[in-house]
Amino acid sequence: MSADAKPDHAGGDELETAVDQAIAACGGDLRATIRALIVANDFLENEVSELMKAVSHAYVRGRFQTYTG
């Protein structure tokens, strides 16, 4: 599919639209699109890991309280 192609997504399928946008952003190069998605996924995994560590440290220090009802 070329970067110029605009497939018709009459059903409003947001996932297909996002796929088309990702491919178009990489100039229609599927390998570049996959590479960009892998890099983005790695970044997000690292962010989640850092946030989990921060929450764990705060919990251990007593900054969060657990409530029992």
C-alpha positions in Angstrom: 0.0 0.0 0.0 1.4 3.4 -0.9 1.4 6.3 1.5 -1.1 8.0 -0.8 -3.7 5.3 -0.5 -6.6 6.1 1.7 -8.6 2.9 2.3 -12.3 3.3 3.0 -13.1 2.4 6.6 -16.9 2.9 6.5 -17.4 1.0 9.7 -15.3 3.6 11.6 -12.7 1.0 12.6 -10.3 3.0 14.7 -7.7 0.3 14.8 -7.5 0.1 11.0 -7.3 3.9 10.8 -4.5 3.9 13.3 -2.6 1.2 11.4 -3.0 3.2 8.2 -1.8 6.4 10.0 1.3 4.6 11.4 2.2 3.2 8.0 1.7 6.6 6.4 3.9 8.3 9.0 6.7 6.0 8.0 6.3 6.8 4.3 4.6 3.5 3.5 7.7 1.5 4.6 6.3 -1.5 6.6 9.7 -2.3 8.1 10.2 1.2 9.3 6.7 1.1 10.8 7.4 -2.1 12.7 10.7 -0.7 13.9 9.0 2.5 15.2 6.3 0.5 17.0 8.9 -1.7 18.6 10.9 1.3 19.8 7.7 3.0 21.1 6.6 -0.2 22.9 10.0 -0.5 24.5 9.8 3.1 25.7 6.3 2.5 27.2 7.4 -0.8 28.9 10.3 1.1 30.5 7.9 3.9 31.7 5.6 1.3 33.2 8.5 -0.3 35.0 9.7 3.0 36.4 6.2 3.9 37.6 5.8 0.5 39.2 9.1 1.0 41.1 8.0 4.5 42.2 4.7 3.2 43.5 6.3 0.3 45.3 8.8 2.6 47.0 6.1 5.0 48.1 4.0 2.1 49.4 6.9 0.8 51.5 7.5 4.3 52.9 3.9 4.5 54.0 2.8 7.1 51.6 -0.2 5.1 50.5 -2.7 3.7 52.9 -4.8 0.6 52.3 -8.4 0.9 53.3 -10.5 -2.0 54.4 -14.2 -1.6 54.4 
